[in-house]
Amino acid sequence: MLFDLRGRGRRRTVRVIYTGLAILMGGGLVLFGVGSFGGTGILNNVGNESASSASYAGQIKKYQALTRQQPRNPSAWEKLTEAQLHEAGGEAYVTSTGAVTSKGKELFAQTAQSWNSYLALNPPKPSYKLAQLMLPVFSAEGLNKPSEEVQILQIIVAAKPHNAADFAHLAEYAYLAHNTRLGDLAAKQAVALSPPNERPRVQGELAALKKSPGGGETLTGTTNGKTYTVKGGSGGTYTGTVPSGTVSIPAPTPTP
């Protein structure tokens, strides 16, 4: 299947996998969560971490000084943002499972400021590569700022307008940002770009995302004459507590 977005846990997994694939496609760089930032790629072997960390810390100071001297130089802000992203891959910022630490989120916040300063200068063609690298920063696993993630994804789809997964990702975050119009447009494009045999499922899953953008959809049901509620859980299932205990039922199949 192209992508399966039913269930909050599965949706989170898809976000992480998609983000990785996007970065790989963008610059031939190794993915966020696989190792630590260093070397010539975003993530590198742990053995090189100390030297790389020192190197990126030095680059950050260098480009911070340059942005103070030349605050209207988009290249300086771009290089500062990229250096901060590389630095954010150290073990102080990301756990071995790829989760962002509190210190990592602080660095993400600084990186976000650099990125926004870069965009504020209205570069004629914002960096596609840098936009891909920024995806983890505003994602649900990062700073959780859907509107900022939408802005990044718009840069990505403008540069590479033929990827169904990009548009599906844009639709998801547009719905999370309560931008229904943009979400509908992106969802329509995602369906159109999907293989014909996948289109009904993709359309149904995106419709479910529109209905319940953040997951956790609540349904009601009855058992032995008693009414109960269930909420969306991981793995595409719904769970809830009834008089006889906790029940788990499969998620309903979205209607195309």
Secondary structure as UniProt FT lines:
FT   HELIX           8..27
FT   TURN            32..34
FT   STRAND          36..38
FT   TURN            39..40
FT   STRAND          41..44
FT   HELIX           46..48
FT   HELIX           49..69
FT   TURN            71..72
FT   HELIX           74..87
FT   TURN            88..89
FT   TURN            91..93
FT   TURN            96..97
FT   HELIX           102..120
FT   HELIX           128..138
FT   TURN            140..143
FT   HELIX           146..159
FT   TURN            161..162
FT   HELIX           164..176
FT   TURN            177..178
FT   HELIX           180..193
FT   HELIX           196..198
FT   HELIX           199..211
FT   TURN            213..214
FT   STRAND          218..223
FT   TURN            224..225
FT   STRAND          226..232
FT   HELIX           234..236
FT   STRAND          237..242
FT   TURN            243..244
FT   STRAND          245..250
//
